[in-house]
């Protein structure tokens, strides 16, 4: 596990974009797992800038999104599909055939549908690089506390804390979806590389638990400790409750000398 500490949000967004840009240049057919959410906005903006100004090419990139609300059509203003369309897909040269998203409109045969999403990931050759955010309760994707650490893509009921966090994105008359389809922890752990981004004080407790706490289904991001190639990209606020910050800085310095290819 590598912990990369950045001064503020714009440094964090640039670092994450550099990490992805480097992976895209190394493998133009990269299979990318993507998260939505406020944390990701700066990174998508920077990737779009690199596409427009530096010609970063997404034409052969294949994406699998982590999750989608159940009950929202793909063009619903609050759907994750729409978020991704507006903030990323429409701003780069993605081939629409390469974009994969859980379908939030299904109304039955959930297990079969979720198995087919897993099958699509497998058929594409698996995810090379998975990008994650983290919830205040330590969730990744919508793997809420007590999710099995071996879970696969499935329907998940959102926790009260997540519903609270999501409420701000919905208007006064709008119903906040109570369920989502999400890749599971087992699915996420099969990705070859993982980066997790976190910004702000609200995430500091979850980050400390995920990185320095025990591996537990109560903080599903802690399962990332079991993965051999995870990089946490944090700003100072999100890192503020980590006990070993000095050590992480030293590891980063040594990594830059010994294995520079590991860094963006
Ligand atoms: C969304 C997702 C979630 C978010 C997390 C943080 O696709 O997978 O786990 O990454 O809830 O959301 P923000 O960035 O809005 O704080």
Boltz pocket constraint, residues with backbone or C-beta under 6 A from the ligand:
constraints:
  - pocket:
      binder: B
      contacts: [[A, 34], [A, 35], [A, 36], [A, 37], [A, 38], [A, 39], [A, 40], [A, 66], [A, 67], [A, 80], [A, 132], [A, 133], [A, 134], [A, 135], [A, 136], [A, 139], [A, 140], [A, 141], [A, 142]]
      max_distance: 6.0
